[in-house]
Amino acid sequence: METKILFIADVVGEPGMNILEKALPKLRLKYSPDLVIVNGENTRAGKGLSEGLARKYFQLGINVITSGNHIWDFAAFHNTLNNPAFSNILRPMNYPEGVPGRGSCVVEASNGAKVCVINLQGRTFMAPIDCPFKNIREYITRINSQSKITFVDFHAEATAEKIAMGKYLNGYATAVIGTHTHVQTADEEIFSKGTAYITDAGMTGPFDGVIGMKTETATNRLRFQTPFKYEIAEGDARFNGVFIIADSDSGKALSIERLNFKENDI
């Protein structure tokens, strides 16, 4: 049996949500995914997530919401992360003990296969949190008794750190998918021991700015090195993500397809 997984790259603000809503029904018809995962940490005004937006994702048929460092930007959402009703919303597993939420979940895909989804965060050029490499192989080995398929969203800045994680989990994870930079890379492949990999799945949202932000705002932040209010760009909406097919019995990836559509091409 095969299990088909659709992953939707970092959704940025209202433009990202709009194109996701438009694209998802057509992508379901084309790919018939058994499981749909979205990185939703930038959905609320470009930074953070709200309970209302999380509910909207689930109403659209999203199975799991992953995140990253911006999951903490909307303080009112922290309590939601501890709510058992939202156990399919993940924050990076390697934050210190005591922070709200959970870093992994096991869900049942529509074909009956169990899939473990894990969220990790890198440390290079990012917050000095716990090591994402520490014990992750052991964790995946333990969870293998519940789920042969393991999907890892590795939210990290540095290309080298992402590639290292992909190689480190080759043969352990079904897929290691990089997120965070909002710039899609063209290096998707199946590693030697059956792990699907891409350095960054990209961004679902407005491309007429700078990684989702209005160009002038982003430029001024870099020119003047002073704070400017985050303003979401508006035009040239695109859908980014990956589509993965895995062998349900072995947990090995069979294929990975990079998805990149402009709004009018969907």
C-alpha positions in Angstrom: 0.0 0.0 0.0 1.1 3.5 -0.7 0.5 6.6 1.4 0.3 10.0 -0.3 1.2 13.1 1.7 0.6 16.7 0.6 2.7 19.3 2.5 1.8 23.0 2.1 4.8 25.3 2.7 4.7 28.3 5.1 1.3 30.0 4.6 1.8 33.8 4.9 -1.1 35.9 6.0 -4.4 36.4 4.3 -2.9 36.1 0.7 -1.5 32.7 1.6 -4.7 31.5 3.1 -6.7 32.7 0.1 -4.6 30.8 -2.5 -4.5 27.7 -0.3 -8.3 27.7 -0.2 -8.4 28.1 -4.0 -5.7 25.5 -4.7 -6.6 22.7 -2.2 -9.7 21.3 -3.9 -7.9 21.1 -7.2 -4.9 19.5 -5.7 -7.1 17.0 -3.9 -8.5 16.0 -7.3 -5.1 15.8 -8.9 -3.1 14.0 -6.2 -5.7 12.3 -3.9 -3.6 12.8 -0.8 -4.2 10.6 2.2 -2.8 13.2 4.6 -2.4 17.0 4.3 0.1 18.9 6.4 0.5 22.7 6.5 3.1 24.9 8.2 0.9 27.6 9.7 3.2 29.7 11.8 2.9 32.8 9.6 -0.8 32.7 9.0 -1.9 35.4 11.5 -0.8 38.7 9.9 2.5 37.2 8.9 3.6 36.1 12.3 1.9 33.6 14.5 -1.3 31.6 14.5 -4.7 32.0 16.2 -7.2 29.5 17.4 -9.7 30.7 14.8 -7.3 30.2 11.9 -6.3 26.8 13.2 -10.0 25.8 13.2 -10.3 27.1 9.6 -7.4 24.9 8.6 -9.1 21.8 10.1 -12.4 22.8 8.5 -10.5 22.8 5.1 -9.5 19.2 5.8 -5.9 19.9 7.0 -4.8 17.0 9.2 -1.7 18.5 10.9 -0.4 22.0 11.4 3.4 22.4 11.9 5.2 25.6 12.9 8.5 27.1 14.0 9.9 30.1 15.9 6.9 32.4 15.0 4.4 30.1 16.7 5.1 32.1 19.9 4.4 35.6 18.4 0.7 35.6 19.3 0.7 35.1 23.0 -3.1 34.3 23.3 -2.4 31.2 21.2 0.0 29.6 23.7 -2.9 28.1 25.8 -4.3 26.6 22.6 -1.2 24.6 22.2 -1.9 22.8 25.5 -5.6 22.1 24.6 -6.0 18.3 23.8 -8.6 19.3 21.2 -5.7 20.8 19.2 -3.2 18.0 19.6 -2.5 18.1 15.9 -0.9 21.5 16.1 2.8 21.2 16.6 5.6 23.4 17.9 9.2 22.4 17.4 10.0 19.4 19.6 13.4 20.7 20.8 12.2 23.7 22.7 13.1 23.4 26.4 10.9 21.4 28.8 8.0 23.5 30.1 7.0 25.4 27.0 3.4 24.9 25.8 2.4 22.3 23.3 3.9 19.2 21.8 6.4 18.5 19.1 5.0 15.4 17.4 1.7 13.5 16.9 0.6 10.2 15.3 -2.3 10.5 13.0 -4.3 8.1 10.8 -4.3 8.9 7.1 -7.4 8.4 5.0 -6.1 5.0 3.8 -5.7 3.7 7.3 -1.9 4.1 7.6 -0.5 5.7 10.7 1.8 8.6 10.2 4.1 10.3 12.8 4.6 14.0 12.1 7.5 15.6 13.9 8.4 19.3 14.1 12.0 20.3 14.8 13.8 23.7 14.7 17.4 24.5 13.8 19.9 26.5 15.9 22.2 28.0 13.4 21.4 31.8 13.1 18.3 31.1 15.3 17.4 30.9 19.0 19.9 28.8 21.0 17.4 26.1 22.0 18.0 22.4 22.6 19.9 20.4 20.0 17.5 19.1 17.2 19.8 16.1 16.5 19.8 14.9 20.1 17.8 11.7 20.6 15.8 12.2 17.4 17.0 8.9 15.8 16.0 7.1 19.0 12.6 8.8 19.1 11.8 7.8 15.6 13.0 4.2 16.3 10.6 4.0 19.3 7.7 5.5 17.4 8.2 3.0 14.6 6.1 0.5 16.5 3.1 2.8 16.1 3.9 4.3 12.7 6.2 3.2 9.9 5.9 6.5 8.2 7.6 9.5 9.8 7.4 13.0 8.4 9.8 15.7 9.7 9.3 19.5 9.2 12.7 20.9 10.0 12.3 24.6 10.5 15.8 26.0 10.1 17.7 28.9 8.6 21.0 27.4 7.4 21.2 25.2 4.3 24.0 23.1 5.7 22.1 22.4 8.9 19.1 21.2 6.9 21.1 19.0 4.7 22.9 17.6 7.7 19.6 16.7 9.3 18.4 15.1 6.1 21.5 12.9 5.9 21.4 12.2 9.6 17.8 10.9 9.4 18.4 9.0 6.1 16.8 5.6 6.6 15.0 6.7 9.8 12.5 9.3 8.6 10.3 8.9 5.5 10.7 12.6 4.7 12.8 15.5 6.0 11.3 18.7 4.7 12.9 22.1 5.3 10.9 25.2 6.1 11.5 28.8 7.4 13.4 30.7 4.6 10.3 31.0 2.4 12.5 30.5 -0.7 11.9 27.2 -2.4 15.0 25.2 -3.3 15.3 22.9 -6.3 17.1 20.0 -4.6 14.3 17.6 -3.9 15.5 14.0 -3.9 15.2 10.5 -2.4 18.3 9.8 -0.3 20.1 6.4 -0.6 18.1 4.8 2.3 14.7 6.0 1.3 14.3 9.4 2.9 12.6 12.1 0.8 14.3 15.5 1.2 14.2 19.2 0.2 16.1 22.0 1.8 13.2 24.4 1.8 9.6 23.8 0.6 9.1 27.6 0.1 6.2 29.8 0.9 2.5 29.9 0.1 1.6 33.6 -0.1 2.5 36.9 -1.8 5.7 36.9 -3.9 5.7 40.6 -4.9 7.6 41.6 -1.7 10.5 40.1 0.2 9.7 36.6 1.6 6.1 37.8 2.2 6.8 41.3 3.5 6.3 44.5 1.6 9.5 45.4 -0.3 9.8 48.9 1.2 9.3 47.7 4.7 11.8 44.9 4.3 14.4 47.1 2.6 14.1 49.8 5.3 14.6 47.3 8.1 17.9 46.2 6.4 19.0 49.7 5.4 18.4 51.4 8.8 18.7 48.5 11.2 15.8 49.8 13.2 12.3 48.3 13.8 9.6 48.7 11.2 6.1 47.3 11.5 5.7 44.0 9.7 3.5 44.6 6.6 2.4 41.7 4.4 2.9 42.0 0.7 -0.3 41.6 -1.4 0.3 40.5 -5.1 1.6 37.6 -7.1 0.2 34.9 -4.8 1.8 31.5 -5.2 1.3 28.0 -3.8 4.5 26.2 -2.7 4.8 22.7 -1.2 5.8 19.1 -1.9 3.9 15.9 -2.7 5.3 12.7 -1.3 4.4 9.0 -1.9 5.6 6.5 0.7 5.5 2.8 1.0 3.2 2.2 4.0 4.8 -1.0 5.1 8.5 0.0 5.0 8.1 3.7 5.6 10.5 4.5 2.7 9.7 7.3 0.3 9.0 6.3 -3.2 8.8 9.8 -4.8 8.8 13.5 -4.0 7.4 16.2 -6.3 8.1 19.9 -5.7 4.9 22.1 -6.2 5.1 25.7 -7.3 2.0 27.3 -8.8 1.0 30.9 -9.5 -2.5 31.8 -8.7 -3.7 31.8 -12.3 -2.1 28.4 -13.0 -4.1 26.5 -10.5 
